[in-house]
């Protein structure tokens, strides 16, 4: 009888011990899982860069269709660089005849890429925007004519029709005004078709984009005349990152994080061009846009020239007061803006 009691007692002890051990293991496993989830940043919203809190939702508006001229933004989004800086970025698709100036003025985007001339016109019209990073170091804009049209000089353009991108008329108007040319401006979208079909005598083009597209359409360089704005005293700086002044005042860290993430994206794109082109082409295809890899590579290489001047290794995001006043004064003298905004109010670079 005693043996039976002892055996029963021992069995009870072993069973309770077993249950205790199982419960202990389960608790340790649960704690370990919670700890792992916390460290991963998935449950807590903590990102790799150490920014505490949930990802901040941010919108960015490019001023043109999806291609390699915005490669840094697409690469930074695809490679998780924005998330590393605590940003959940949404890139707003480009829509013809709805300019980035309209949306940023109305507060419908947090950040926008703008050319300096467009930004100055927007600021002068009453929109309180600021340049927080100037990426482009020189102008790439040009006018193109066919030699068969007989237009060999600027003077020959008088009385002709020029296809000019909608929303980007300021720099061509400044050129036409400077040389007293009476030219009919025809608004165009992202296509060269009107020029190729002789619908206009002149078209504007970027060295990194439309000019190369025209060549690929069947024209040889010796069949065209090119007029670089920089050669006619209008070397206007182009791409910069802009936001409303209130955005910078209320959240300077967010503005700095966006700029720094974008710069990291651009440097990755320049250093890994094949990967960058893969990403850009994928985004273009999702937007149902044609994407030629050779053309995209040409564009990315030209943007590297624009963003990183010869002899430099990094992107210089400064906007000099001299470059600023050169563009602003030309616009004022041409009657395109009434007053020049104060440089210190317009250019407010973020901390890097």
ABEGO torsion letter per residue (X at the ends): XAAAAAAAAAAAAAAAAAAAAAAAAAAAAAAAAAAAAAAAGAAAGBBAAGBBEBBBBBBBBBABBBBAAAAAAAAAAAAGAAAAAGBBBBBBBBBBGBBAAAAAAAGABABBBBBAAAAAAAAAAGBBBBBABBABABBABBBBBBAAAGBABAAAABGBBBBBBBGAAAAAAAAAAAAGBBBBBBBBBABAAAAAAGABABBBBBAABAAAAAAAAGBBAAABBBBBAAAAGBBBBBBBBBBBAAAAAABAAAAAAAAAAAAAAAAAAAABAAAAAAAAAAAAAAAGBBBBAAAAAAAAAAAAAAABBBGBABBBABBBAAAAAAAAAAAAAAGABABBBBAAAABBBBBX
